[in-house]
Amino acid sequence: MFSQPLRFGGDRFRCGLLRPSDHYAGTVIPVLTPAEARALDEAAPVPVSELVRRAGAAVARSAVEMLGGTYGRTVNVIAGPGNNGADARDAGTRLTARGVRVRTFEVGTCPGTLPRADLVIDGAFGTGFRGRWQPPEVGAVPVLAVDIPSGLDALTGSADCSVLTATRTVTFAAGKPGLYLGEGPQICGEVVVADIGLDVSGASIAVVTPEDLTARWPVRSPRAHKWSTAVRIVAGSAGMTGAAHLAGAAALRSGAGIVHVSSPGIEADSALEVVGRPIPSFDWSSSVLADLHRFGSLVIGPGLGRGEHTAPSVVETITEALCPVVVDGDGLFAVTWNAQGPGAVLRSRRGATVLTPHDGEFALLTGSAPGPDRIAAARSLAADTDAVVLLKGPTTVVADPLGQVLLITNGSARLATAGTGDVLAGIIGTLLAGGVTAIWAAAMGAFAHAEAARRAPAHHLLASDLLEMLAHLRPEDLDEI
């Protein structure tokens, strides 16, 4: 279900996103930037030679798995001048001891075409590589990358030179952003995170796993009633009433007890079970705020349009709302209406806020596109607005104002169709109403949204198809994926 499979190569990890106060039983995969990984290595309580030995052992184990044994097997090792090369050489020594025929090629003297083998170990360059290299031709032989495929930017996932596409990447201590962003998912193959005994408890970036959803998904109390998880939605406009329908139905399908939907000046297009609430065409904020205290969250913006009277009401509603708010679609445009910018509007809020921009909306909010470092971009907007930012993409980046980041890697191109964002907003609204913190509501919503898409038809998916999939998506099912 992931854009790339993910596995642990050792014990389960705990990182900085898992605070003792969370009472949390799930597990995320910690991620370190290249600078953080370098600092972790330098502060290690053991010498570099010991880290090389541990890394080499992890690479050798993966190599044996990929070879399906050692008898009669041949491995070509590409070794560079740094620690990655040392790790690869150590793995080669271990494989030789087990009867594998190992040929080691130094980067500087590596031939243009490698002789036939059963596996290639790419240990040419690591996370600190800057420059270009021309990898040798390896044919159809599987490639095992050491820490990161050589030449792939470990921070952004961009590849400015030729890179050997890996069948599997064994990365050490924690994942690296470039494994999950940009071209990384297409180049890295299966990602195995190998525990080499380093303390990653300070990691502020993590990949969300199915266990995170099963551990955190709200469970209804035996005393629950429909108002326990009530969601208020302001969405839709003339010609865009489907946005209100999709957001409202998604909120219900993901567990909301009751949903009220309003479309300014018109009758909302809603599911039968959704309560339609008429509000004026303009100056409608007081109508929404009047009983908003009864709701656990507010979703505002899908399909609202950008009329001159819309933005003032959106801004006033967001500013005065005390409950958690999801600002989506045209709501994001509305918060730029203030001359002082979206930060001035959103920082004044007293409740949690989730912003859900795609790249175009991000540019609208900030004045420029996210750029290759999507984690830094999401963090910057989150800090400026004091909101959780869900930056949509093949890998969705969720950042909070303190710099904590969650990556959701199970997205797919199936979701690149109109209306799917409205569904996502409704799911997040339900999770917020259920008491989930803003960063986890956004991340879990994105994960469940992508999983619903995976279970939907492979071709020509409609946003409404996700609603049926959500109805059958039980959190306990996620343990099986």
C-alpha positions as CSV (number, residue, x, y, z in Angstrom):
1,M,0.0,0.0,0.0
2,F,3.0,2.3,0.5
3,S,4.6,4.1,-2.4
4,Q,7.5,2.0,-1.2
5,P,7.5,-0.9,1.3
6,L,8.9,-0.1,4.7
7,R,10.5,-2.5,7.2
8,F,12.3,-2.4,10.4
9,G,15.7,-4.2,10.4
10,G,15.9,-4.4,14.2
11,D,14.0,-3.4,17.3
12,R,11.1,-1.0,17.2
13,F,12.0,2.6,17.5
14,R,10.8,5.5,19.6
15,C,11.4,9.0,18.6
16,G,10.8,12.6,19.8
17,L,7.2,12.6,18.4
18,L,6.3,10.0,21.0
19,R,6.1,11.9,24.3
20,P,5.4,10.1,27.6
21,S,2.2,12.1,27.9
22,D,0.8,10.6,24.7
23,H,0.0,7.3,26.4
24,Y,0.8,5.8,23.0
25,A,1.3,2.2,21.9
26,G,2.0,2.7,18.2
27,T,5.3,3.1,16.5
28,V,6.5,5.6,13.9
29,I,9.7,5.3,11.8
30,P,12.1,8.1,12.9
31,V,13.7,10.2,10.1
32,L,16.8,12.3,10.3
33,T,18.1,14.9,8.0
34,P,21.6,14.4,6.7
35,A,22.9,17.0,9.1
36,E,21.1,15.3,12.0
37,A,22.4,11.9,11.0
38,R,26.0,13.3,10.8
39,A,25.6,14.8,14.3
40,L,24.3,11.5,15.6
41,D,27.3,9.6,14.2
42,E,29.7,12.1,15.7
43,A,28.1,11.8,19.1
44,A,27.9,8.0,19.1
45,P,29.3,6.4,22.2
46,V,31.2,3.8,20.1
47,P,34.0,4.3,17.5
48,V,33.2,4.6,13.8
49,S,34.7,1.2,13.2
50,E,32.0,-0.3,15.4
51,L,29.2,1.5,13.6
52,V,30.7,0.3,10.3
53,R,30.7,-3.3,11.7
54,R,27.0,-3.0,12.7
55,A,26.0,-1.4,9.4
56,G,28.0,-4.0,7.4
57,A,26.2,-6.8,9.3
58,A,22.8,-5.3,8.4
59,V,23.7,-5.0,4.7
60,A,25.0,-8.5,4.6
61,R,21.8,-9.9,6.2
62,S,19.7,-8.1,3.5
63,A,22.0,-9.3,0.8
64,V,21.6,-13.0,1.9
65,E,17.8,-12.4,1.9
66,M,17.9,-11.0,-1.6
67,L,20.1,-13.8,-2.8
68,G,18.0,-16.5,-1.3
69,G,21.0,-18.1,0.1
70,T,24.8,-18.0,-0.4
71,Y,25.8,-21.2,-2.2
72,G,27.1,-20.4,-5.7
73,R,26.2,-16.7,-5.5
74,T,28.2,-13.8,-6.9
75,V,28.0,-10.2,-5.6
76,N,29.5,-7.1,-7.1
77,V,30.3,-4.4,-4.5
78,I,30.8,-0.8,-5.5
79,A,32.7,0.9,-2.7
80,G,33.4,4.6,-2.3
81,P,35.8,6.6,-0.2
82,G,33.5,7.3,2.8
83,N,31.6,5.4,5.4
84,N,29.2,4.0,2.9
85,G,32.1,2.4,1.1
86,A,33.4,1.0,4.4
87,D,30.0,-0.4,5.2
88,A,29.8,-2.1,1.8
89,R,33.3,-3.6,2.1
90,D,32.5,-4.9,5.6
91,A,29.4,-6.5,4.1
92,G,31.5,-8.0,1.3
93,T,33.9,-9.5,3.9
94,R,31.0,-11.1,5.7
95,L,29.5,-12.5,2.5
96,T,32.9,-13.9,1.5
97,A,33.1,-15.7,4.9
98,R,29.7,-17.4,4.0
99,G,30.9,-18.7,0.7
100,V,29.7,-15.9,-1.6
101,R,32.0,-14.9,-4.5
102,V,32.5,-11.1,-3.9
103,R,34.1,-8.7,-6.4
104,T,34.8,-5.2,-5.0
105,F,35.1,-2.3,-7.3
106,E,36.4,1.1,-6.1
107,V,34.6,4.1,-7.4
108,G,37.6,5.7,-8.9
109,T,38.5,2.6,-11.0
110,C,35.1,1.0,-11.5
111,P,34.6,-0.2,-15.1
112,G,31.7,1.2,-17.2
113,T,30.0,-2.2,-17.2
114,L,30.1,-4.7,-14.3
115,P,30.5,-8.4,-14.9
116,R,27.5,-10.6,-14.4
117,A,26.4,-11.2,-10.8
118,D,23.5,-12.1,-8.7
119,L,23.4,-8.9,-6.7
120,V,25.1,-5.4,-6.8
121,I,25.7,-3.6,-3.5
122,D,25.8,0.2,-4.1
123,G,28.1,1.7,-1.4
124,A,29.6,4.4,-3.6
125,F,28.4,7.5,-1.9
126,G,26.3,8.4,1.1
127,T,24.1,11.2,2.5
128,G,26.9,13.8,2.3
129,F,27.6,13.4,-1.4
130,R,27.6,16.6,-3.5
131,G,28.4,16.4,-7.2
132,R,27.8,14.0,-10.0
133,W,28.8,10.5,-10.7
134,Q,28.2,8.0,-13.5
135,P,27.3,4.6,-12.2
136,P,28.3,1.5,-14.1
137,E,25.9,-0.5,-16.2
138,V,24.6,-3.4,-14.1
139,G,22.0,-4.9,-16.4
140,A,19.0,-6.5,-14.8
141,V,20.8,-7.4,-11.6
142,P,19.1,-6.5,-8.3
143,V,20.7,-3.6,-6.5
144,L,21.0,-3.2,-2.7
145,A,21.8,0.4,-1.7
146,V,23.8,1.2,1.4
147,D,22.0,3.9,3.4
148,I,20.8,5.7,0.3
149,P,21.2,5.2,-3.4
150,S,24.4,6.9,-4.5
151,G,23.6,10.4,-6.0
152,L,20.1,10.7,-4.5
153,D,19.8,13.9,-2.4
154,A,19.2,12.6,1.1
155,L,17.3,15.8,2.1
156,T,15.0,16.4,-0.9
157,G,14.9,13.2,-2.9
158,S,16.0,14.9,-6.0
159,A,18.5,13.2,-8.4
160,D,20.6,15.5,-10.4
161,C,22.8,12.8,-11.9
162,S,22.4,9.1,-12.8
163,V,21.4,6.9,-10.0
164,L,21.2,3.1,-9.8
165,T,17.6,2.2,-9.0
166,A,17.7,0.0,-6.0
167,T,15.6,-3.0,-5.3
168,R,16.1,-2.5,-1.6
169,T,17.8,0.3,0.4
170,V,19.1,-0.5,3.9
171,T,19.3,2.7,5.8
172,F,20.8,3.0,9.3
173,A,19.3,4.2,12.6
174,A,16.6,6.2,11.0
175,G,15.1,7.0,7.6
176,K,16.3,10.0,5.5
177,P,13.9,12.5,4.0
178,G,15.1,11.8,0.5
179,L,14.0,8.2,0.7
180,Y,10.4,9.3,0.9
181,L,10.3,12.6,-1.0
182,G,10.8,13.6,-4.7
183,E,12.2,10.8,-6.8
184,G,13.2,8.8,-3.7
185,P,10.3,6.4,-3.7
186,Q,10.9,5.4,-7.3
187,I,14.6,5.0,-6.8
188,C,14.9,3.4,-3.3
189,G,12.7,0.3,-3.7
190,E,12.0,-1.4,-0.4
191,V,13.3,0.6,2.5
192,V,14.7,-1.3,5.5
193,V,15.6,0.7,8.6
194,A,18.4,-1.1,10.5
195,D,18.9,-0.4,14.1
196,I,22.7,0.0,14.8
197,G,22.3,1.0,18.4
198,L,22.1,4.8,18.1
199,D,19.7,6.9,20.1
200,V,17.1,8.4,17.8
201,S,14.8,9.6,20.5
202,G,15.3,13.2,19.5
203,A,14.1,12.8,16.0
204,S,11.5,15.4,15.1
205,I,10.5,13.8,11.7
206,A,8.8,10.4,11.4
207,V,7.0,8.2,8.9
208,V,3.4,7.2,9.9
209,T,2.7,3.5,10.0
210,P,-0.6,1.5,10.2
211,E,0.1,0.9,13.9
212,D,-0.2,4.6,14.5
213,L,-3.8,4.6,13.3
214,T,-4.8,1.6,15.2
215,A,-3.3,3.0,18.4
216,R,-4.8,6.5,18.1
217,W,-8.1,6.2,16.2
218,P,-10.9,7.5,18.5
219,V,-13.0,4.8,20.1
220,R,-16.6,5.7,21.1
221,S,-17.4,5.6,24.7
222,P,-20.3,3.4,25.8
223,R,-21.9,6.7,27.0
224,A,-21.3,8.4,23.6
225,H,-24.1,10.3,21.9
226,K,-24.3,12.0,18.5
227,W,-23.0,15.3,19.8
228,S,-19.9,13.7,21.3
229,T,-18.3,13.9,17.9
230,A,-20.2,16.6,16.1
231,V,-18.7,18.3,13.0
232,R,-19.8,21.7,11.6
233,I,-19.0,22.3,7.9
234,V,-19.3,25.5,5.9
235,A,-18.7,24.5,2.2
236,G,-20.1,24.7,-1.3
237,S,-21.4,27.5,-3.5
238,A,-23.4,27.8,-6.7
239,G,-22.1,25.2,-9.1
240,M,-19.9,23.7,-6.3
241,T,-22.4,22.1,-4.0
242,G,-20.7,18.7,-4.4
243,A,-17.9,19.9,-2.2
244,A,-20.3,20.2,0.7
245,H,-21.7,16.8,0.0
246,L,-18.4,15.1,-0.1
247,A,-17.0,16.8,3.0
248,G,-20.2,16.0,5.0
249,A,-20.5,12.4,3.9
250,A,-16.8,11.8,4.6
251,A,-17.1,13.2,8.1
252,L,-20.0,10.8,8.8
253,R,-18.3,7.8,7.2
254,S,-15.2,8.4,9.3
255,G,-17.1,8.4,12.6
256,A,-18.8,11.8,13.2
257,G,-21.9,11.4,15.3
258,I,-23.7,14.3,13.6
259,V,-22.8,16.7,10.8
260,H,-24.3,20.1,10.1
261,V,-23.5,21.6,6.7
262,S,-24.1,25.1,5.4
263,S,-23.5,26.6,1.9
264,P,-23.9,30.4,2.0
265,G,-27.1,31.6,0.3
266,I,-28.1,28.2,-1.2
267,E,-29.3,24.8,0.0
268,A,-26.3,22.5,0.6
269,D,-26.0,19.3,-1.4
270,S,-25.7,16.8,1.4
271,A,-26.1,13.2,2.2
272,L,-29.5,12.3,3.7
273,E,-28.0,11.9,7.2
274,V,-26.4,15.4,7.1
275,V,-28.3,18.3,8.6
276,G,-28.6,21.2,6.2
277,R,-28.3,24.6,7.8
278,P,-29.2,27.6,5.7
279,I,-27.1,30.7,6.2
280,P,-27.1,34.1,4.3
281,S,-25.2,34.8,1.2
282,F,-22.9,37.2,3.0
283,D,-22.2,38.4,6.6
284,W,-22.9,34.8,7.7
285,S,-20.2,34.4,10.4
286,S,-22.6,35.2,13.3
287,S,-25.0,32.5,12.0
288,V,-22.2,29.9,12.1
289,L,-20.7,31.1,15.4
290,A,-24.1,31.2,17.3
291,D,-24.0,27.5,18.2
292,L,-20.5,26.5,17.2
293,H,-19.8,25.6,20.9
294,R,-21.9,22.5,20.4
295,F,-19.5,21.1,17.8
296,G,-16.1,19.4,18.2
297,S,-14.7,20.9,15.1
298,L,-15.3,23.2,12.1
299,V,-14.4,22.4,8.5
300,I,-14.5,25.6,6.4
301,G,-13.7,26.3,2.8
302,P,-14.3,23.4,0.3
303,G,-16.0,24.8,-2.8
304,L,-17.0,28.1,-1.0
305,G,-15.9,30.2,-4.0
306,R,-13.9,33.5,-3.9
307,G,-16.7,36.1,-4.0
308,E,-15.9,39.5,-2.5
309,H,-18.3,38.8,0.4
310,T,-17.0,35.4,1.2
311,A,-13.5,36.2,2.6
312,P,-14.6,38.5,5.4
313,S,-17.1,36.0,6.8
314,V,-14.5,33.2,6.5
315,V,-11.9,35.2,8.4
316,E,-14.3,36.3,11.1
317,T,-15.5,32.8,11.6
318,I,-12.0,31.3,11.8
319,T,-10.8,34.0,14.1
320,E,-13.7,33.7,16.6
321,A,-14.1,30.0,16.6
322,L,-12.9,28.3,19.8
323,C,-13.1,24.7,18.5
324,P,-10.4,23.1,16.2
325,V,-10.8,24.3,12.6
326,V,-9.8,22.7,9.3
327,V,-9.2,25.4,6.6
328,D,-9.4,23.9,3.2
329,G,-9.8,24.9,-0.5
330,D,-11.2,28.4,-0.8
331,G,-10.9,29.0,2.9
332,L,-7.1,29.1,2.3
333,F,-7.7,31.9,-0.3
334,A,-9.9,33.7,2.2
335,V,-7.2,34.0,4.9
336,T,-4.9,35.8,2.4
337,W,-7.6,38.5,2.1
338,N,-6.2,40.3,5.2
339,A,-3.6,42.8,4.2
340,Q,-1.2,41.6,6.9
341,G,-1.3,38.1,5.4
342,P,-2.6,34.7,6.7
343,G,-0.2,34.6,9.6
344,A,-1.8,37.6,11.2
345,V,-5.3,36.0,10.9
346,L,-4.4,32.5,12.1
347,R,-2.0,33.4,14.9
348,S,-4.9,35.2,16.7
349,R,-6.9,32.0,17.0
350,R,-7.4,30.3,20.3
351,G,-8.1,26.8,19.0
352,A,-6.1,24.3,17.0
353,T,-5.9,25.0,13.2
354,V,-5.2,22.6,10.3
355,L,-4.3,24.0,6.9
356,T,-4.5,21.7,3.9
357,P,-2.7,23.3,0.9
358,H,-1.6,21.7,-2.3
359,D,1.4,23.3,-4.0
360,G,-0.7,26.0,-5.7
361,E,-2.5,27.0,-2.5
362,F,0.8,26.9,-0.7
363,A,2.2,29.5,-3.2
364,L,-1.0,31.6,-2.6
365,L,-0.4,31.5,1.2
366,T,3.4,32.2,1.1
367,G,4.1,33.9,-2.3
368,S,6.2,31.0,-3.7
369,A,5.9,27.3,-4.4
370,P,7.3,24.9,-1.7
371,G,10.6,24.1,-3.5
372,P,12.5,20.8,-3.3
373,D,12.8,20.8,0.5
374,R,9.1,20.2,1.3
375,I,9.8,19.5,5.0
376,A,11.4,23.0,5.5
377,A,8.6,24.6,3.5
378,A,5.8,23.0,5.6
379,R,7.7,23.8,8.8
380,S,8.1,27.5,7.8
381,L,4.4,28.0,7.0
382,A,3.4,26.2,10.3
383,A,5.6,28.4,12.3
384,D,4.4,31.6,10.6
385,T,0.7,30.7,11.0
386,D,0.8,28.8,14.4
387,A,-1.1,26.1,12.6
388,V,-0.6,22.5,11.6
389,V,0.2,22.4,7.8
390,L,-0.7,19.4,5.7
391,L,1.2,19.9,2.5
392,K,-0.3,17.5,-0.1
393,G,1.8,15.5,-2.5
394,P,2.7,11.9,-3.4
395,T,4.3,11.9,0.1
396,T,2.2,14.2,2.3
397,V,4.1,16.3,4.8
398,V,2.4,17.4,8.0
399,A,4.2,19.9,10.2
400,D,3.3,21.6,13.4
401,P,4.4,25.0,14.7
402,L,7.1,23.4,16.9
403,G,8.8,21.8,13.9
404,Q,7.5,18.2,14.5
405,V,6.9,16.5,11.1
406,L,5.0,13.4,10.1
407,L,5.3,11.9,6.6
408,I,2.5,9.9,5.0
409,T,3.9,7.7,2.3
410,N,0.9,5.7,1.1
411,G,-0.5,8.2,-1.3
412,S,-1.0,7.5,-5.0
413,A,-1.9,9.2,-8.2
414,R,-5.4,7.8,-7.9
415,L,-6.2,10.8,-5.6
416,A,-5.3,13.3,-8.3
417,T,-9.0,13.9,-9.1
418,A,-11.5,16.6,-8.2
419,G,-13.2,16.3,-4.8
420,T,-10.8,14.1,-3.0
421,G,-9.5,17.0,-1.0
422,D,-13.0,17.7,0.2
423,V,-13.2,14.1,1.5
424,L,-9.9,14.5,3.3
425,A,-11.1,17.7,5.0
426,G,-14.2,15.9,6.3
427,I,-12.1,13.0,7.7
428,I,-9.7,15.4,9.5
429,G,-12.7,17.2,10.9
430,T,-14.1,14.0,12.5
431,L,-10.7,13.1,14.0
432,L,-10.4,16.6,15.6
433,A,-13.9,16.3,16.9
434,G,-12.9,13.0,18.5
435,G,-10.2,14.6,20.5
436,V,-7.2,13.7,18.3
437,T,-4.4,16.3,18.4
438,A,-4.1,18.5,15.3
439,I,-0.9,17.0,13.9
440,W,-2.1,13.5,14.4
441,A,-5.6,14.2,13.1
442,A,-4.1,15.6,9.9
443,A,-1.6,12.7,9.5
444,M,-4.1,10.0,10.3
445,G,-6.7,11.6,8.0
446,A,-4.2,11.6,5.1
447,F,-3.2,8.0,5.8
448,A,-6.8,6.7,6.0
449,H,-7.7,8.8,2.9
450,A,-4.9,7.2,0.9
451,E,-5.8,3.7,2.2
452,A,-9.4,4.2,1.1
453,A,-8.1,5.2,-2.4
454,R,-5.9,2.0,-2.5
455,R,-9.0,-0.1,-1.9
456,A,-11.1,1.7,-4.5
457,P,-11.1,1.0,-8.3
458,A,-7.6,1.2,-9.8
459,H,-8.7,3.3,-12.7
460,H,-11.0,6.3,-13.1
461,L,-11.5,6.8,-9.3
462,L,-14.1,9.3,-8.3
463,A,-14.0,11.2,-5.0
464,S,-17.4,9.6,-4.1
465,D,-15.8,6.2,-4.4
466,L,-13.7,7.0,-1.3
467,L,-16.9,7.3,0.8
468,E,-17.8,3.7,0.3
469,M,-14.3,2.6,1.0
470,L,-14.3,4.6,4.2
471,A,-17.4,2.8,5.3
472,H,-15.4,-0.5,5.2
473,L,-12.1,0.9,6.5
474,R,-11.9,-0.2,10.1
475,P,-8.8,0.9,12.0
476,E,-8.1,-2.8,13.0
477,D,-7.9,-3.7,9.3
478,L,-4.8,-1.6,9.0
479,D,-2.7,-4.0,11.1
480,E,-3.0,-6.4,8.1
481,I,-1.3,-4.2,5.5
